[in-house]
Every structure is written in C-alpha cells, then in structure tokens.
Amino acid sequence: MAETFNRASQAVTSSETLIYTAPNSSGDIAIVLSLRITNIDGSASDKITANIYESDGTTKRAAIASTLAVAAETSVELAGASKIVLGQGEQIKLQGVAASGDLEAYLSALEITA
C-alpha cells in the first residue's frame, strides 16, 4: 500500500462545487485531515454546506456541515478534531450562500492506495 499526502483549495460560491475526490481503485481510501473554511470578507458572514457523495457524484452519503455560519474574517475547521474517512471514489462538495466567493476552502488528505 502506498501513502500520499494530497491537498486542494477553492473559492466557495453559491453553486455546489467539487473540492476533492478520493482515489478510485479497488481498496483505496482517503483520510481527510483538515477541511478549513475561511471567510475572507471584512464585514459579511456567510454559511457553508459540505456533503460527501458516492463515487457517482450524485448520491449523497452524508452531510459534514449544513448551512453552518462562518463569521466575517474567521475560519471553521470541519475535519480537524475528527478525521473524515472516504471510501473508493467518494467526493466532497462545498456550497456557500454568497455568490461572490467570500469563503475559501483548503483540504488536506492522506490517500492510501492498494
């Protein structure tokens, strides 16, 4: 088994967007070590929704956060204290409320491939 650290980042807007897909071979998994959401707006709060989807990208498996408030100029950690284990090909998608991209996301994961 090979172990690789991987990372992803993106601006979060009002459209649900894929940030990460776990490796997609039989027996592969990913452990999400950190999923940090930062509100870079100086005055307006926003809300984050984060979901896990099956490898088909449309079947929702679980919610990580549902319209969780992120105050202006603050960050929230969605995975740090309790890691998130993704199975083969599972995906994490993010969506904010503001269309302007006031939220930024940064994800780090340990991928374990067969």
QUIDA-V287838 format. One record per pair of residues at least 12 apart in sequence whose C-alpha atoms are under 7 Angstrom apart, sorted by the first residue. I is the first residue (numbers start at 1). GAP is how many residues later the second one is. Records with the same first field share a line. If there is no record, write none. Layout:
I: GAP  GAP
This chain:
1: 111  112  113
2: 110  111  112
3: 107  108  109  110
4: 106  107  108
5: 104  105  106
6: 102  103  104
7: 100  101  102
8: 12  98  99  100
9: 96  97  98
10: 94  95  96
11: 90  92  93  94
12: 82  83  84  89  91  92  93
13: 82  83  84  85  86  87  88
14: 81  82  83  84  85
15: 80
16: 77  78  79
17: 76  77  78
18: 74  75  76
19: 73  74  75
20: 71  72
21: 68  69  70  71
22: 64  65  66  67  68  69
23: 65  66  88
24: 64  65
25: 63
26: 62
27: 61  86  87
28: 59  60  84  85  86
29: 57  58  59  82  83  84
30: 55  56  57  79  80  81  82
31: 52  53  54  55  78  79  80
32: 47  51  52  53  76  77  78
33: 46  47  50  75  76
34: 43  45  46  73  74
35: 42  43  44  45  70  71  72  73
36: 39  40  41  42  69  70  71
37: 38  39  40  66  67  68  69
38: 36  37  38  65  66  67
39: 31  32  33  34  35  36  63  64  65
40: 32  33  62  63
41: 31  32  61
42: 30  31
43: 29
44: 28
45: 24  25  26  27
46: 23  24  25  50  51  52
47: 20  21  22  23  49  50
48: 17  18  19  20  21  47  48
49: 16  17  18  19  45  46  47
50: 13  14  15  16  42  43  44  45
51: 12  13  14  41  42  43
52: 38  39  40  41
53: 37  38  39
54: 36  37
55: 34  35  36
57: 34
